Amino acid sequence: MDYGQLKVLSVDELWLLHEEVTSELSRKIEAEKAKLEERLQKIKMATTKRGGREGHRRPYPKVLPKYRNPKNPKETWSGRGKQPRWLTAQLGAGKKLNQFLISRP
């Protein structure tokens, strides 16, 4: 379409053109959305067939604390992840990690 022709159209003609364009855009967007949803369903089905369970994580056993802060016994650390600040400070002061071990009966 020659955009120079738009200048000669009346307001009513422009409004009709606007309505047609809006309608066509809505139709194409819905078609594209349907295609994408179909692809998503196929991906979900393929994931489920491989044994993946949607939205579920593997259960992990509870990890018991391995180290305890002697100044505040409520503060513990399992030995996994980043060291807590209290432990980092104690190690920086020259203490050894096994000094904070929790003894198990």
Contact map, one row per residue, 1 for C-alpha under 8 A:
111010000000000000000000000000000000000000000000000000000000000000000000000000000000000000000000000000000
111111000000000000000000000000000000000000000000000000000000000000000000000000000000000000000000000000000
111111100000000000000000000000000000000000000000000000000000000000000000000000000000000000000000000000000
011111110000000000000000000000000000000000000000000000000000000000000000000000000000000000000000000000000
111111111000000000000000000000000000000000000000000000000000000000000000000000000000000000000000000000000
011111111000010000000000000000000000000000000000000000000000000000000000000000000000000000000000000000000
001111111000000000000000000000000000000000000000000000000000000000000000000000000000000000000000000000000
000111111100000000000000000000000000000000000000000000000000000000000000000000000000000000000000000000000
000011111110110000000000000000000000000000000000000000000000000000000000000000000000000000000000000000000
000000011111110000000000000000000000000000000000000000000000000000000000000000000000000000000000000000000
000000001111111000000000000000000000000000000000000000000000000000000000000000000000000000000000000000000
000000000111111100000000000000000000000000000000000000000000000000000000000000000000000000000000000000000
000000001111111110000000000000000000000000000000000000000000000000000000000000000000000000000000000000000
000001001111111111000000000000000000000000000000000000000000000000000000000000000000000000000000000000000
000000000011111111100000000000000000000000000000000000000000000000000000000000000000000000000000000000000
000000000001111111110000000000000000000000000000000000000000000000000000000000000000000000000000000000000
000000000000111111111000000000000000000000000000000000000000000000000000000000000000000000000000000000000
000000000000011111111100000000000000000000000000000000000000000000000000000000000000000000000000000000000
000000000000001111111110000000000000000000000000000000000000000000000000000000000000000000000000000000000
000000000000000111111111000000000000000000000000000000000000000000000000000000000000000000000000000000000
000000000000000011111111100000000000000000000000000000000000000000000000000000000000000000000000000000000
000000000000000001111111110000000000000000000000000000000000000000000000000000000000000000000000000000000
000000000000000000111111111000000000000000000000000000000000000000000000000000000000000000000000000000000
000000000000000000011111111100000000000000000000000000000000000000000000000000000000000000000000000000000
000000000000000000001111111110000000000000000000000000000000000000000000000000000000000000000000000000000
000000000000000000000111111111000000000000000000000000000000000000000000000000000000000000000000000000000
000000000000000000000011111111100000000000000000000000000000000000000000000000000000000000000000000000000
000000000000000000000001111111110000000000000000000000000000000000000000000000000000000000000000000000000
000000000000000000000000111111111000000000000000000000000000000000000000000000000000000000000000000000000
000000000000000000000000011111111100000000000000000000000000000000000000000000000000000000000000000000000
000000000000000000000000001111111110000000000000000000000000000000000000000000000000000000000000000000000
000000000000000000000000000111111111000000000000000000000000000000000000000000000000000000000000000000000
000000000000000000000000000011111111100000000000000000000000000000000000000000000000000000000000000000000
000000000000000000000000000001111111110000000000000000000000000000000000000000000000000000000000000000000
000000000000000000000000000000111111111000000000000000000000000000000000000000000000000000000000000000000
000000000000000000000000000000011111111100000000000000000000000000000000000000000000000000000000000000000
000000000000000000000000000000001111111110000000000000000000000000000000000000000000000000000000000000000
000000000000000000000000000000000111111111000000000000000000000000000000000000000000000000000000000000000
000000000000000000000000000000000011111111100000000000000000000000000000000000000000000000000000000000000
000000000000000000000000000000000001111111110000000000000000000000000000000000000000000000000000000000000
000000000000000000000000000000000000111111111000000000000000000000000000000000000000000000000000000000000
000000000000000000000000000000000000011111111100000000000000000000000000000000000000000000000000000000000
000000000000000000000000000000000000001111111110000000000000000000000000000000000000000000000000000000000
000000000000000000000000000000000000000111111111000000000000000000000000000000000000000000000000000000000
000000000000000000000000000000000000000011111111100000000000000000000000000000000000000000000000000000000
000000000000000000000000000000000000000001111111110000000000000000000000000000000000000000000000000000000
000000000000000000000000000000000000000000111111111110000000000000000000000000000000000000000000000000000
000000000000000000000000000000000000000000011111111111000000000000000000000000000000000000000000000000000
000000000000000000000000000000000000000000001111111100000000000000000000000000000000000000000000000000000
000000000000000000000000000000000000000000000111111100000000000000000000000000000000000000000000000000000
000000000000000000000000000000000000000000000011111110000000000000000000000000000000000000000000000000000
000000000000000000000000000000000000000000000011111111000000000000000000000000000000000000000000000000000
000000000000000000000000000000000000000000000011001111111000000000000000000000000000000000000000000000000
000000000000000000000000000000000000000000000001000111110000000000000000000000000000000000000000000000000
000000000000000000000000000000000000000000000000000011111000000000000000000000000000000000000000000000000
000000000000000000000000000000000000000000000000000011111100000000000000000000000000000000000000000000000
000000000000000000000000000000000000000000000000000010111110000000000000000000000000000000000000000000000
000000000000000000000000000000000000000000000000000000011111000000000000000000000000000000000000000000000
000000000000000000000000000000000000000000000000000000001111100000000000000000000000000000000000000000000
000000000000000000000000000000000000000000000000000000000111110000000000000000000000000000000000000000000
000000000000000000000000000000000000000000000000000000000011111000000000000000000000000000000000000000000
000000000000000000000000000000000000000000000000000000000001111100000000000000000000000000000000000000000
000000000000000000000000000000000000000000000000000000000000111110000000000001000000000000000000000000000
000000000000000000000000000000000000000000000000000000000000011111000000000001000000000000000000000000000
000000000000000000000000000000000000000000000000000000000000001111110000000111100000000000000000000001000
000000000000000000000000000000000000000000000000000000000000000111110000000111100000000000000000000011000
000000000000000000000000000000000000000000000000000000000000000011111000000111100000000000000000000111000
000000000000000000000000000000000000000000000000000000000000000011111101111110000000000000000000000111000
000000000000000000000000000000000000000000000000000000000000000000111111111100000000011000000000000100000
000000000000000000000000000000000000000000000000000000000000000000011111100000000000000000000000000100000
000000000000000000000000000000000000000000000000000000000000000000001111100000000000000000000000000000000
000000000000000000000000000000000000000000000000000000000000000000011111111000000000000000000000000000000
000000000000000000000000000000000000000000000000000000000000000000011111111100000000000000000000000000000
000000000000000000000000000000000000000000000000000000000000000000011001111100000000000000000000000000000
000000000000000000000000000000000000000000000000000000000000000000011001111110000000000000000000000000000
000000000000000000000000000000000000000000000000000000000000000011111000111111000000000000000000000000000
000000000000000000000000000000000000000000000000000000000000000011110000001111110011000000000000000000000
000000000000000000000000000000000000000000000000000000000000001111100000000111110000000000000000000000000
000000000000000000000000000000000000000000000000000000000000000011100000000011111010000000000000000000000
000000000000000000000000000000000000000000000000000000000000000000000000000011111110000000000000000000000
000000000000000000000000000000000000000000000000000000000000000000000000000000111110000000000000000000000
000000000000000000000000000000000000000000000000000000000000000000000000000000011111000000000000000000000
000000000000000000000000000000000000000000000000000000000000000000000000000010111111101100000000000000000
000000000000000000000000000000000000000000000000000000000000000000000000000010000111111100000000000000000
000000000000000000000000000000000000000000000000000000000000000000000000000000000011111110000000000000000
000000000000000000000000000000000000000000000000000000000000000000001000000000000001111111000000000000000
000000000000000000000000000000000000000000000000000000000000000000001000000000000011111111100000000000000
000000000000000000000000000000000000000000000000000000000000000000000000000000000011111111110000000000000
000000000000000000000000000000000000000000000000000000000000000000000000000000000000111111111000000000000
000000000000000000000000000000000000000000000000000000000000000000000000000000000000011111111110000000000
000000000000000000000000000000000000000000000000000000000000000000000000000000000000001111111111100000000
000000000000000000000000000000000000000000000000000000000000000000000000000000000000000111111110000000000
000000000000000000000000000000000000000000000000000000000000000000000000000000000000000011111110000000000
000000000000000000000000000000000000000000000000000000000000000000000000000000000000000001111111000000000
000000000000000000000000000000000000000000000000000000000000000000000000000000000000000001111111101000000
000000000000000000000000000000000000000000000000000000000000000000000000000000000000000000100111111100000
000000000000000000000000000000000000000000000000000000000000000000000000000000000000000000100011111110000
000000000000000000000000000000000000000000000000000000000000000000000000000000000000000000000001111110000
000000000000000000000000000000000000000000000000000000000000000000000000000000000000000000000011111110000
000000000000000000000000000000000000000000000000000000000000000000111100000000000000000000000001111111000
000000000000000000000000000000000000000000000000000000000000000001110000000000000000000000000000111111100
000000000000000000000000000000000000000000000000000000000000000011110000000000000000000000000000000111110
000000000000000000000000000000000000000000000000000000000000000000000000000000000000000000000000000011111
000000000000000000000000000000000000000000000000000000000000000000000000000000000000000000000000000001111
000000000000000000000000000000000000000000000000000000000000000000000000000000000000000000000000000000111
